């Protein structure tokens, strides 16, 4: 049952990830021209949670994704995010459950091997906060989704003074949160016994190598 929730949530979560990146706009060290950030996959989590038959809150992680985040310091509206997610990389910690999520009951990964997200609007709502809206496509169904984003840090990588590996590297850290209805993406199996809503929480670090 929780399968469906996880799928929609995960996709949305991924979308959230990119939204977070956009919020890096306040970076005091950012260059005048837009910069493209990469995801630090060793320090990124896409977590989705839902209510399981009124008994508990359950959560899952989505492991594989790719994409780019470009933001414009001078004009946030010029920022953009493009992401592709592999729905087969679902990880609940329960192999049988993961296999069910990949099946035609849910993500049907053999027929729909990709989930995509493309931004349509990015706005600042405060010095370290913003909101990102974009088109999320799951199982061939496209719906607009919105994520609230908090910028934790943007500037020289905090480890640069201690490790040569990080010298010249600019980093940004974000948290993005949102909610999506899995039934909007043909993932509503077992709703409302298993909640139709899915909450997304993404914590991510991004970086780019500044030219010396």
Buried (B, 14 or more C-beta within 10 A) or exposed (E): BBBBBBBBBBBBBBBBBBBBBBBBBBBEEBEEEBBEBBBBEEEBBBBBBBBBEEEEEBBBBBBBBEBBBBBBBEEBEEBBBBBBBBBBBBBBEEEEBBEBBBEEBBBBBEEBEEBBBBBEBBEBEEEBEBBBBBBBBBBEEEBEBBBBBBBBBBBBBEEBEEEEEBBBBBBBBBBBBBBBBBBBBBBBBBBEEBBBBBBBBBBBBBBBEBEE
